[in-house]
Amino acid sequence: MEPGAKVEVRSNFDRSWARGFEVAEVIEESGEIAYRIRRRSDGQILPVTFKEDDLREERRSRGMWWY
């Protein structure tokens, strides 16, 4: 995933997926790729990094006639 990609983030609380985020930066952390994530609603970068397993490309809403 590249910076600017719209993503969903897996919650550590209940493992559900949350929308409204984008990749801010791709970094190397302990020899692995990690991601800094920006909340699109206010532009804030989250204070933790995410591994690829906890991100996925944002999915379109289902059930809408225009999708």
C-alpha positions in Angstrom: 0.0 0.0 0.0 1.2 3.4 -0.9 0.8 6.8 0.9 -2.7 8.2 0.2 -4.3 4.8 -0.2 -7.7 4.7 1.5 -7.7 1.9 4.1 -9.8 0.2 6.7 -8.1 -0.5 10.1 -8.6 -3.5 12.3 -9.6 -2.7 15.8 -7.5 -4.2 18.6 -10.6 -4.2 20.8 -13.0 -6.4 18.9 -11.1 -7.1 15.6 -13.7 -5.3 13.5 -12.8 -3.1 10.6 -13.1 0.7 10.8 -13.3 3.0 7.8 -12.1 6.5 7.2 -8.3 6.2 7.2 -5.5 6.5 4.7 -1.9 5.5 4.6 0.3 8.5 5.7 3.7 6.9 5.5 5.3 3.5 4.9 8.2 2.8 7.3 10.5 0.0 8.3 10.2 -1.1 11.9 12.2 -3.9 13.4 13.0 -5.2 9.9 9.3 -5.3 8.9 7.2 -2.9 6.9 4.8 -0.8 9.1 2.3 1.9 8.3 1.5 5.3 9.8 -2.2 6.0 9.4 -4.0 9.3 9.0 -7.7 9.7 10.1 -9.4 11.4 7.1 -12.0 13.2 9.2 -9.5 15.5 10.8 -6.1 14.7 9.2 -4.6 13.4 12.5 -1.9 10.7 12.3 -2.6 7.9 14.7 0.0 7.5 17.5 0.7 3.8 16.7 2.0 2.0 13.7 0.1 -0.8 11.9 1.3 -4.0 10.4 -0.1 -5.0 7.0 -2.3 -7.7 8.5 -4.3 -5.0 10.4 -5.0 -3.0 7.2 -7.0 -3.6 4.1 -8.0 -1.5 1.1 -11.2 0.4 1.8 -14.2 -1.5 0.5 -17.2 0.1 -1.2 -20.5 0.1 0.7 -22.8 -2.6 -0.4 -26.4 -2.3 -1.2 -26.2 1.2 -2.7 -27.4 1.4 -6.3 -24.4 3.5 -7.5 -21.9 0.8 -6.4 
